[in-house]
């Protein structure tokens, strides 16, 4: 006869010297090799250096404080910094910059271009000399290059609608700064108002604030349009990931 099998079998004690099984999470970089985008980095570096050079020439040729007060100069500085950092990210195959920052740089560069071509080009004398070159860079070439970088060298669906309202903080702050700056300057000072549509002496506060409201709504509509396009455009950088494993066809 065999002995009865006990219902409760006690757990076996652990064998000394043998460690337990530990979880071993594998980072994604160990499976999918990061891809350095050298051409993208070179293009972004070119944009950054060109915008920085144009801003530097403008500051060198004009009054620095007045030059730095212009929205095209401020947006050019932001674009140069963002493109420089993005070039480093692409060269080292690291995670891109936050979309809130890159989207803001893109939006402000486009705003500077649209404001000049739609509101200023026909009412201000054409620039000459070095100013003509920097004017083309800051109001046409750099914004167009930023749009091309966004459309052709970035993944889609990175921008979000909630960011559109946040991007309005800078234009609103700039409006307050411009009006406060004009109040601190004595009447008759050259370039007291940097833009004709914000000239309180010529139009009064009522018309200036109405213009600012219309421009603000247009900026918000442009921001929403950029977000919508970002979610509908194709992915220009989609590529097959290399995992390091090769699947063989089944035998038989």
C-alpha positions in Angstrom: 0.0 0.0 0.0 1.1 3.6 -0.7 1.0 6.4 1.8 -1.8 8.9 1.3 -0.8 12.2 -0.4 -1.2 15.2 1.9 -3.7 17.8 0.8 -1.4 20.8 1.8 2.1 20.6 0.5 4.4 23.1 2.2 6.4 25.5 0.1 10.0 24.4 -0.6 12.6 26.6 1.1 14.7 28.8 -1.2 18.2 27.4 -2.0 20.8 29.7 -0.5 23.1 31.5 -3.0 20.6 31.5 -5.9 19.0 34.9 -6.4 15.3 35.2 -7.3 14.1 36.2 -10.7 14.2 39.9 -11.0 12.3 42.0 -13.6 14.6 43.2 -16.4 12.9 46.0 -18.3 14.5 46.7 -21.6 14.6 50.3 -22.8 13.3 51.0 -26.2 16.7 52.3 -27.3 18.1 48.8 -26.8 15.6 47.3 -29.2 15.2 50.1 -31.8 18.4 51.9 -32.5 18.2 55.7 -32.4 18.6 57.3 -35.8 20.7 60.4 -36.2 19.3 62.9 -38.7 22.3 64.7 -39.9 20.7 66.5 -42.8 17.9 67.7 -40.6 20.4 69.0 -38.0 22.4 70.8 -40.8 19.2 72.5 -42.1 18.2 73.6 -38.7 21.6 74.9 -37.9 21.6 76.9 -41.1 18.2 78.5 -40.1 19.6 79.3 -36.6 22.8 80.9 -37.9 21.0 82.9 -40.6 18.4 84.2 -38.2 21.0 85.0 -35.6 23.1 86.8 -38.2 20.2 88.9 -39.4 19.3 89.9 -35.8 22.9 90.8 -35.0 23.2 93.0 -38.1 20.0 94.8 -37.2 21.3 95.5 -33.7 24.6 96.6 -35.0 23.2 99.0 -37.5 20.4 100.5 -35.3 19.6 101.5 -31.7 19.8 98.2 -29.8 16.9 98.9 -27.4 14.7 100.0 -30.2 15.7 97.1 -32.4 15.1 94.6 -29.7 11.6 96.0 -29.1 10.4 94.9 -32.6 8.4 91.7 -32.8 10.3 90.4 -35.8 13.6 90.6 -33.9 12.2 88.9 -30.8 10.6 86.1 -32.9 13.9 85.8 -34.8 15.8 85.3 -31.6 13.4 82.7 -30.4 13.5 80.9 -33.8 17.3 80.9 -33.8 17.5 79.4 -30.2 14.8 76.8 -30.9 16.4 75.7 -34.2 19.8 75.5 -32.6 18.5 73.3 -29.9 16.5 71.2 -32.3 19.6 70.7 -34.5 21.5 69.3 -31.5 18.5 67.0 -30.8 18.5 65.7 -34.3 22.3 65.3 -34.5 22.4 63.3 -31.2 19.1 61.3 -31.9 17.5 62.6 -28.7 13.9 63.3 -27.9 12.6 66.5 -29.7 11.9 69.7 -27.9 8.5 70.2 -26.3 5.9 70.9 -29.0 4.6 73.9 -27.0 8.0 75.6 -27.6 8.6 74.6 -31.2 5.0 75.5 -32.0 5.4 78.9 -30.4 8.5 79.6 -32.4 6.8 78.6 -35.6 3.7 80.6 -34.9 5.6 83.8 -34.0 7.8 83.6 -37.0 4.7 83.3 -39.3 3.1 86.2 -37.5 6.1 88.4 -38.0 6.0 87.5 -41.7 2.3 88.1 -42.1 2.3 91.4 -40.2 5.0 92.8 -42.4 3.7 91.6 -45.7 0.0 92.4 -45.0 0.2 95.5 -42.8 3.6 97.2 -43.1 5.1 96.6 -46.6 2.8 99.0 -48.4 2.9 101.8 -45.7 6.6 101.9 -44.8 9.5 102.9 -47.1 11.5 99.9 -48.5 14.7 99.2 -46.6 18.0 99.7 -48.3 21.5 98.3 -47.9 22.1 95.7 -45.2 18.6 96.4 -43.9 17.1 95.1 -47.2 18.9 91.7 -46.7 18.0 91.3 -43.1 14.4 92.3 -43.9 14.2 89.5 -46.4 15.7 87.0 -43.9 13.5 87.9 -40.9 10.2 88.4 -42.8 10.4 85.9 -45.6 13.3 83.4 -45.7 13.5 82.4 -42.0 9.7 82.0 -41.6 9.4 80.0 -44.8 12.3 77.8 -43.7 10.6 77.2 -40.3 7.4 76.2 -42.1 9.3 73.8 -44.3 11.0 72.3 -41.3 7.7 71.8 -39.6 6.0 70.2 -42.7 8.9 68.0 -43.9 11.2 67.3 -41.0 8.9 66.8 -38.0 6.4 64.1 -37.0 2.7 65.2 -37.1 0.1 65.4 -34.3 2.6 67.0 -31.9 0.7 70.3 -31.5 -2.4 70.5 -29.3 -5.4 72.8 -29.3 -4.9 73.7 -25.6 -1.6 75.2 -26.6 -3.2 77.8 -28.9 -4.5 79.9 -26.0 -1.1 79.7 -24.2 0.6 81.1 -27.3 -1.5 84.2 -27.0 0.3 85.3 -23.8 3.2 86.7 -25.8 1.2 88.8 -28.2 -0.9 90.2 -25.3 2.2 90.9 -23.3 3.8 92.6 -26.3 0.8 94.9 -26.7 1.0 96.0 -23.1 4.8 96.5 -23.5 4.4 98.6 -26.7 1.8 100.9 -25.2 3.7 101.3 -21.9 6.9 102.0 -23.8 5.1 104.8 -25.8 3.8 106.3 -22.6 7.3 106.5 -21.1 8.7 108.3 -24.2 8.0 111.9 -24.7 5.7 112.9 -27.6 7.5 113.4 -30.8 10.2 110.8 -30.1 11.3 108.9 -33.2 9.6 105.5 -33.4 7.6 106.1 -30.3 5.1 103.7 -31.7 6.8 100.8 -33.5 3.9 100.0 -35.7 1.4 102.4 -37.4 -1.7 100.3 -36.4 -0.7 100.7 -32.7 -0.2 104.5 -32.9 -2.4 106.0 -30.2 -1.5 109.6 -31.2 -2.8 109.0 -34.8 -5.8 106.7 -34.1 -6.7 106.9 -30.4 -6.9 104.1 -27.8 -10.3 103.0 -29.1 -9.1 102.2 -32.6 -5.8 100.8 -31.4 -7.4 98.4 -29.0 -9.9 97.4 -31.7 -7.0 96.7 -34.0 -5.3 94.7 -31.3 -8.4 92.7 -30.7 -8.7 91.9 -34.4 -5.1 90.9 -34.7 -5.4 88.8 -31.5 -8.3 86.9 -32.9 -6.5 86.4 -36.2 -3.5 85.0 -34.3 -5.7 82.6 -32.4 -7.3 81.5 -35.6 -3.9 81.0 -37.2 -2.8 78.9 -34.2 -5.8 76.7 -34.4 -5.2 76.3 -38.2 -1.6 75.2 -37.5 -2.9 72.6 -34.9 -5.5 71.3 -37.4 -3.0 71.0 -40.2 -0.5 69.3 -37.9 -3.1 66.5 -37.2 -4.1 66.0 -40.8 -0.7 66.1 -42.6 1.1 62.9 -43.5 4.2 61.8 -41.5 7.3 62.8 -43.6 9.8 61.0 -41.4 8.1 57.6 -41.1 10.7 54.8 -41.5 10.9 51.1 -40.7 12.6 50.6 -37.4 15.6 48.4 -37.2 15.2 46.0 -34.3 18.4 43.9 -34.8 16.3 40.7 -35.3 15.8 39.1 -38.7 12.7 36.9 -39.1 13.3 33.8 -41.2 10.6 32.1 -43.2 9.0 29.0 -41.7 10.6 25.7 -42.6 8.4 23.1 -44.4 
